[in-house]
Amino acid sequence: MEQNQPHPQVEKLAELFNVTVLGEKAEMAARIFTHAQLAVLNNDRIKIAQEMLNLTYQYPKDEAYALRLAELQGQLGNLSFLIDSSFMANEALNNPTNSNEE
């Protein structure tokens, strides 16, 4: 590999971050999950929460505990973000009135 060429793994990583431009309404519509998709996401969220509750702290393996807990917290946060975004987009598309008027 020549010195000026990026590493193949760097090129693959860069491909993950290509932005697709969508209009505001198209992006909101794309954020809305079906009832079945929301059920799957919520079931995954419940499984993660249960795993978090079942984690046990063991002194010699405290670093593994902390890493697993952090990983699960990140997964839970991501799923919650997706679910919340879906509900907010659905609300915004179905009730376009300004909520400040209330």
N, C-alpha and C positions, 0 to 999 in steps of 0.2 A: 504494500500500500504506500502510495506517495505521501510525502509529508503534508502537502496542501489539501489532501482529500479528507473529509471528516470520516470518522470511524463509522462502519455500517450500523452499529447499534444507536449511534447518535442520530443518524438519518431516520431510523425507525421511530425513535422517540419524537423527533420533530414532526413526523407525520401525524402523531396523535393530537397535535395542537393546531391543526388547520381549522380556521374559523369559517363557519358557514353563516353567511349573512342572511337573516330573515327579517321580514317586516315585524312591527310590534304585535299586530294581531296574529300573524302566522306563528311567531314565537310563543305567544300565550296559548294558542290552540295546540301547539306541539307539546307543551308542558302538561296537558291534561291527560291523565291516565284513565283507562276504563275501570269499571267497578272491579273486574277480575284482577286487573293489574294492581290496583290499590290493595286488594285483599292479599295478594301475594307479598307485596312490599310490607304490609302491616304484619303478616304472619312471620316474615323474616325478622322484622323489628322485635316481635315478641320472643322469638327464639334467641336472638342476641341478648335481650334483656334477661332472659332466664339463664343463659350461660354466664352473664355477668354476676348474677345473684349466686350462682353455684361455684364461682371461682373461690378457691381456698388459698389463703396466704400460707406459704411454707418458708420458714426462715432461710434455709440455704438457697432456695430458688426464688428469692424476693424479686430479682430482676426480671425473671421470666413472668412472674405474676404481673408486675407493673407494665411490661411490654404487652402482654395479652389484654390487660384491662384497657390500655390506651388504644390498642387496635380495635377492640369491641366498641369503645366509646366513639371512635371515628366512624365505624360502620353504622352505628346507631344514629349518629348525627347526620350522616349522608342520607340514610333512608328517611329520616324525619324531614330533612330539607326537601327531598323529592316529593314526599307526600304533601307537605305544606305548600310547596310551589304549585302542585296540581290543584289543590283546593283554592288557592288564591287566584290562579289563572282562570279557573272555572268561574269563580265569583266575579272577577273583573270582566269576563266576556259576557256573562249572563246578566249582570247588573251594571251596565256602563255608567250609571249615574254617579256623580261625585259624592263620595262618602262624607265630605266636609259640609254638605248642605244639611245634614241631619241635625 
